[in-house]
Amino acid sequence: MIRTGLGRDIHRLAAGRAFLLGGVAIPAEKGELGHSDGDVLAHAVTDALLGAAALGDIGELFPPQDAAWKDADSLVLLKIAYEKVKKAGWRLVNLDCVVNCEKPRILPYREAVRSSLAQVLEISREAVFVKGKTNEGLGSLGRGEAVEALALCLLERGEPYGMG
């Protein structure tokens, strides 16, 4: 059995915050605001995995009202979520991601981000891809006020759903 999952996250950008993408710190004038470290890509990937496995979403698993998750490392959250997905019998086949922001440019950091996500998810770097896009100056993304990430994953399980 296979399932797809789609994750999306968006964060405001602010001066004095680190810009994190898939666990990689990227030099930038502004970084993501968030209850945790704000890693928008790690959050989107977490939601994609949880959604594909029908195990909830990131806000359910790590509620922003819970002080335990304040400034948490988003890769740790991703790892916890993926362990839950694996425990339910699923295996990640591949992951495809889009990061939408005007600055910084993603391409120079793409391979580091792919490697970081692949390591956390215990899969080959070739099974992870990340693309950077701009919003052509339109809206809050285009004005450099926010960053958005989308993640699509494919999960596989050896037995049909509900059969064991």
C-alpha positions in Angstrom: 0.0 0.0 0.0 1.2 3.5 -0.8 0.0 6.9 0.5 1.0 10.5 -0.3 1.1 13.3 2.2 1.2 17.1 1.6 2.6 19.5 4.1 2.6 23.3 4.0 3.9 25.8 6.4 4.5 29.6 6.3 6.4 31.8 8.8 6.9 35.5 9.1 10.5 36.7 8.8 12.1 39.0 11.3 15.5 40.5 12.0 17.5 38.8 14.7 16.3 35.3 14.0 18.2 32.5 12.3 17.0 31.4 8.8 16.8 27.6 9.1 15.9 25.3 6.3 15.8 21.5 6.9 18.2 22.0 9.8 20.7 24.1 7.8 21.4 27.6 9.0 21.5 29.9 5.9 23.0 33.4 6.1 20.1 35.9 5.8 19.1 39.3 7.0 15.9 37.8 8.6 14.9 34.5 9.9 11.7 32.6 10.7 9.5 33.5 13.6 8.0 30.5 15.3 7.2 28.9 18.6 10.0 26.4 17.9 13.1 27.4 16.0 10.8 28.2 13.1 12.3 25.8 10.4 9.5 26.1 7.9 10.7 23.2 5.7 11.1 20.8 8.7 7.5 21.7 9.7 6.1 21.1 6.2 7.9 17.8 6.0 6.6 16.8 9.4 3.0 17.6 8.4 3.4 15.7 5.1 4.6 12.5 6.9 2.0 12.7 9.6 -0.8 13.3 7.1 0.2 10.5 4.8 0.1 8.1 7.7 -3.1 9.7 9.0 -1.5 10.4 12.4 -2.4 14.0 12.9 -0.4 17.1 12.3 2.5 19.0 13.8 0.2 21.3 15.9 -1.5 18.3 17.4 1.8 16.5 18.2 3.7 19.6 19.4 1.1 22.2 20.5 2.4 25.7 20.4 0.7 26.4 23.7 3.0 23.8 25.3 6.1 25.5 26.8 8.0 22.2 26.3 8.3 23.0 22.6 9.4 26.7 22.9 12.5 27.2 20.8 12.6 23.4 20.1 14.9 22.1 17.4 12.6 21.3 14.4 14.7 18.4 13.3 14.1 16.8 16.7 10.4 17.3 16.2 10.6 15.8 12.7 12.5 12.8 14.1 9.9 12.2 16.8 7.1 12.4 14.2 8.9 10.1 11.8 9.5 7.5 14.5 5.7 7.6 15.1 5.1 7.0 11.3 7.6 4.1 11.2 6.0 2.6 14.3 2.7 2.6 12.4 4.4 0.4 9.7 5.2 3.1 7.1 8.4 3.6 5.2 9.3 6.8 3.4 10.0 6.3 -0.3 10.7 9.8 -1.4 10.2 13.5 -0.5 9.8 16.5 -2.8 9.8 20.0 -1.4 9.4 23.6 -2.6 10.6 26.6 -0.6 9.1 29.9 -1.6 10.9 33.1 -0.6 12.5 36.1 -2.2 15.7 36.0 -0.2 18.0 34.1 0.5 18.5 32.1 -2.6 18.0 28.4 -1.9 20.1 26.8 -4.7 23.5 27.3 -3.0 22.3 25.4 0.0 20.2 22.8 -1.6 22.6 19.9 -1.3 23.2 20.6 2.4 19.5 20.8 3.0 18.9 17.5 1.1 21.6 15.8 3.1 20.3 17.1 6.4 16.7 15.9 5.8 17.9 12.5 4.4 20.0 11.9 7.5 17.1 12.7 9.9 14.7 10.5 7.8 17.3 7.7 7.4 16.9 7.6 3.6 19.2 8.2 0.6 19.9 11.8 -0.3 18.7 10.9 -3.8 15.2 10.3 -2.4 14.9 13.9 -1.2 14.7 17.0 -3.4 14.3 20.6 -2.6 13.5 23.5 -5.0 13.6 27.2 -4.3 11.1 29.5 -5.9 10.3 33.2 -5.6 6.9 34.9 -5.5 7.9 37.4 -8.2 7.5 40.3 -5.8 3.8 39.4 -5.1 2.2 39.4 -1.6 3.9 38.9 1.7 6.2 36.3 0.3 7.2 38.6 -2.6 7.8 41.5 -0.2 10.2 39.4 1.8 7.9 39.3 4.9 7.5 35.5 5.0 8.8 32.2 3.8 6.6 29.2 2.8 7.4 25.5 2.3 5.5 22.7 0.7 6.4 19.1 1.0 5.0 16.0 -0.7 6.0 12.6 0.5 5.3 9.0 -0.6 4.9 6.4 2.1 4.8 2.6 1.6 3.5 -0.2 3.8 3.9 -3.9 3.1 0.3 -4.9 4.0 -3.0 -3.3 3.0 -4.4 -0.7 5.4 -6.5 -2.2 8.1 -5.2 -5.8 7.4 -3.1 -6.4 10.4 
